[in-house]
Amino acid sequence: MLDPVANLVKISPIGSYGASDTSVTISSADASKLSVLSGAYNVTWWNTTDFPDPSDDPYAEIVRVTNLSGTTLTITRAAEGPNAASAKNLAGKTYKMILGITAEMIINIGNNLQQPWKLVNVDGTIDGVNTVFTLHGGIAPFDSNSVQITLGRQPQIQGIDYEISGTTITYVTPPPAALAGQPHIANYQ
């Protein structure tokens, strides 16, 4: 699953934080920038006074924002590495968080790219009684909404004729015994 995204989001945590703190206070203006995001996402947190570029800060940290309640962020520290959680409390320094591209985001995009199509037989006995069948080869669909099943060269409709969970296809009503021996095929990503 992909994290939510937005453009040009940089916020300023208020106060000082130790390496184990998991609640961060931000301004209401910054909270409004993040309120458009639903779900968890990663941000980079670093010392902007000494390091305009976060990749130059040896203590920069990627944290996962898991909740926004009012002006309080709940975070998981050191979400991606390579740096461990560190204090963000040097006197006279300004710290910022930016919602930007991280390695995890690129990995998630790659994992969610369209997968190659598979054309496989559907295994199971068509006898007018059996309703449970399986995808041959045991490879579950990457996207269950991509599954297209034909039985006797007639398309079957997901949600009406059958449901799918993993590699198991369950028909609402048993396919008629008259279709035994007919092609029973699934095409999916």
C-alpha positions as a printed NumPy array, in Angstrom:
array([[  0.   ,   0.   ,   0.   ],
       [  1.186,   3.484,  -0.763],
       [  1.523,   6.236,   1.836],
       [ -0.473,   9.425,   1.372],
       [  1.448,  12.284,  -0.25 ],
       [  1.278,  16.058,  -0.638],
       [  3.541,  18.633,  -2.24 ],
       [  5.71 ,  21.212,  -0.477],
       [  4.969,  20.172,   3.11 ],
       [  7.591,  21.285,   5.631],
       [  6.741,  21.771,   9.291],
       [  8.516,  23.044,  12.401],
       [  8.25 ,  20.945,  15.568],
       [  7.834,  23.091,  18.684],
       [ 10.185,  22.398,  21.597],
       [ 13.002,  19.964,  22.267],
       [ 12.849,  16.193,  22.005],
       [ 14.893,  13.308,  23.319],
       [ 15.694,  10.208,  21.3  ],
       [ 12.801,   8.247,  22.81 ],
       [ 10.044,  10.882,  22.508],
       [  7.14 ,   9.75 ,  20.329],
       [  4.805,  12.763,  20.601],
       [  5.709,  15.974,  18.801],
       [  3.906,  19.305,  19.055],
       [  3.441,  21.439,  15.941],
       [  1.628,  24.701,  15.209],
       [ -1.997,  24.742,  14.105],
       [ -0.851,  26.115,  10.722],
       [  1.473,  23.117,  10.317],
       [ -1.273,  20.765,  11.503],
       [ -3.538,  22.09 ,   8.744],
       [ -0.856,  21.205,   6.162],
       [ -0.894,  17.597,   7.403],
       [ -4.646,  17.313,   7.969],
       [ -5.167,  16.542,   4.257],
       [ -3.234,  13.284,   4.69 ],
       [ -4.978,  10.146,   5.9  ],
       [ -3.007,   7.156,   7.098],
       [  0.621,   6.846,   8.166],
       [  3.531,   8.433,   6.298],
       [  7.248,   9.106,   6.743],
       [  8.908,  12.499,   7.226],
       [ 12.562,  13.487,   7.505],
       [ 13.478,  15.368,  10.722],
       [ 16.717,  17.336,  10.874],
       [ 18.666,  20.36 ,  12.145],
       [ 18.082,  23.09 ,   9.529],
       [ 20.264,  25.657,  11.281],
       [ 23.492,  23.795,  10.576],
       [ 22.365,  21.621,   7.668],
       [ 20.11 ,  23.175,   5.008],
       [ 20.197,  19.772,   3.285],
       [ 18.988,  16.912,   5.526],
       [ 21.38 ,  14.456,   3.895],
       [ 24.275,  16.45 ,   5.407],
       [ 22.965,  16.176,   8.998],
       [ 24.601,  13.121,  10.626],
       [ 21.642,  12.969,  13.032],
       [ 18.852,  13.381,  10.48 ],
       [ 16.119,  10.869,  11.114],
       [ 13.205,   9.466,   9.172],
       [ 10.198,   9.076,  11.447],
       [  6.792,   7.583,  10.703],
       [  3.814,   9.767,  11.538],
       [  1.072,   7.411,  12.692],
       [ -1.444,   9.953,  13.981],
       [ -2.281,  13.65 ,  14.061],
       [ -4.538,  14.77 ,  16.888],
       [ -4.995,  18.526,  17.015],
       [ -1.422,  19.812,  17.025],
       [  0.21 ,  16.605,  18.293],
       [  1.936,  14.127,  16.012],
       [  2.429,  10.553,  17.179],
       [  5.572,   9.131,  15.59 ],
       [  7.657,   5.986,  15.364],
       [ 11.322,   6.854,  15.669],
       [ 14.047,   5.81 ,  13.198],
       [ 11.47 ,   4.347,  10.824],
       [ 13.812,   3.671,   7.914],
       [ 17.372,   4.24 ,   9.006],
       [ 20.192,   4.547,   8.315],
       [ 20.377,   6.773,  11.403],
       [ 19.139,   5.787,  14.846],
       [ 16.728,   7.941,  16.829],
       [ 18.517,  10.976,  18.2  ],
       [ 17.811,  13.987,  20.387],
       [ 16.463,  17.016,  18.572],
       [ 17.217,  19.528,  21.304],
       [ 20.375,  21.508,  20.616],
       [ 19.968,  25.026,  22.054],
       [ 19.618,  27.762,  19.461],
       [ 18.982,  25.292,  16.617],
       [ 15.899,  25.015,  14.433],
       [ 14.575,  21.596,  13.484],
       [ 12.204,  20.861,  10.612],
       [ 10.278,  17.903,   9.256],
       [  9.649,  17.492,   5.546],
       [  7.298,  15.149,   3.743],
       [  9.459,  14.007,   0.837],
       [ 10.649,  10.993,  -1.059],
       [ 12.315,   8.301,   1.049],
       [ 13.681,   4.878,   0.151],
       [ 10.58 ,   3.211,   1.608],
       [  8.338,   5.283,  -0.663],
       [ 10.247,   4.152,  -3.758],
       [ 10.15 ,   0.52 ,  -2.586],
       [  6.386,   0.78 ,  -2.053],
       [  5.889,   2.287,  -5.501],
       [  7.892,  -0.56 ,  -7.031],
       [  5.888,  -3.131,  -5.092],
       [  2.631,  -1.584,  -6.308],
       [  3.484,  -1.358,  -9.981],
       [  1.308,  -3.345, -12.296],
       [  2.26 ,  -6.998, -12.163],
       [  2.417,  -9.364, -15.169],
       [ -0.799, -11.144, -16.084],
       [ -1.169, -14.844, -15.311],
       [ -3.421, -17.224, -17.204],
       [ -4.081, -20.391, -15.179],
       [ -6.581, -23.197, -14.883],
       [ -9.039, -23.184, -12.017],
       [ -8.792, -26.477, -10.122],
       [-11.759, -28.266,  -8.561],
       [-14.569, -30.66 ,  -9.378],
       [-17.535, -29.311, -11.309],
       [-20.351, -31.594, -10.196],
       [-23.3  , -29.325,  -9.438],
       [-22.476, -29.46 ,  -5.681],
       [-18.922, -28.161,  -5.221],
       [-18.567, -24.378,  -4.76 ],
       [-14.87 , -24.143,  -3.741],
       [-12.095, -24.039,  -6.342],
       [ -8.426, -22.956,  -6.375],
       [ -6.083, -21.177,  -8.744],
       [ -3.684, -23.681, -10.287],
       [ -0.101, -23.153,  -9.158],
       [ -1.069, -21.546,  -5.862],
       [ -0.057, -18.008,  -6.856],
       [ -2.43 , -15.475,  -5.313],
       [ -3.434, -12.427,  -7.336],
       [ -1.466,  -9.254,  -6.671],
       [ -4.777,  -7.426,  -7.047],
       [ -7.894,  -9.521,  -6.421],
       [ -9.93 ,  -6.982,  -8.415],
       [ -7.949,  -7.941, -11.529],
       [ -9.246, -11.546, -11.507],
       [-11.235, -12.514, -14.589],
       [-12.706, -16.02 , -14.591],
       [-14.325, -17.84 , -17.47 ],
       [-16.193, -21.119, -17.168],
       [-17.225, -22.851, -20.391],
       [-16.046, -19.72 , -22.226],
       [-18.582, -17.601, -20.304],
       [-17.297, -14.77 , -18.084],
       [-18.017, -15.109, -14.388],
       [-18.582, -11.908, -12.417],
       [-16.755, -11.342,  -9.142],
       [-19.154, -10.422,  -6.349],
       [-22.105, -11.915,  -8.233],
       [-20.977, -15.362,  -9.383],
       [-17.974, -15.848,  -7.071],
       [-15.736, -14.378,  -4.364],
       [-11.981, -14.768,  -4.159],
       [ -9.692, -14.923,  -1.131],
       [ -6.021, -15.65 ,  -1.746],
       [ -6.06 , -18.553,  -4.219],
       [ -9.52 , -19.81 ,  -3.226],
       [-12.517, -19.118,  -5.446],
       [-15.911, -19.678,  -3.872],
       [-18.954, -19.685,  -6.149],
       [-22.244, -18.333,  -4.838],
       [-24.053, -21.278,  -6.45 ],
       [-22.333, -24.476,  -7.572],
       [-21.446, -24.537, -11.267],
       [-23.797, -26.973, -13.024],
       [-22.527, -30.519, -13.605],
       [-23.218, -30.001, -17.331],
       [-20.116, -27.722, -17.411],
       [-17.772, -30.522, -16.251],
       [-14.845, -30.794, -18.647],
       [-15.355, -27.268, -20.004],
       [-12.47 , -24.746, -19.763],
       [-12.345, -23.129, -16.313],
       [ -9.714, -20.386, -16.523],
       [ -8.522, -17.42 , -14.459],
       [ -6.637, -14.436, -15.829],
       [ -5.163, -12.061, -13.217],
       [ -2.306,  -9.913, -12.042]])
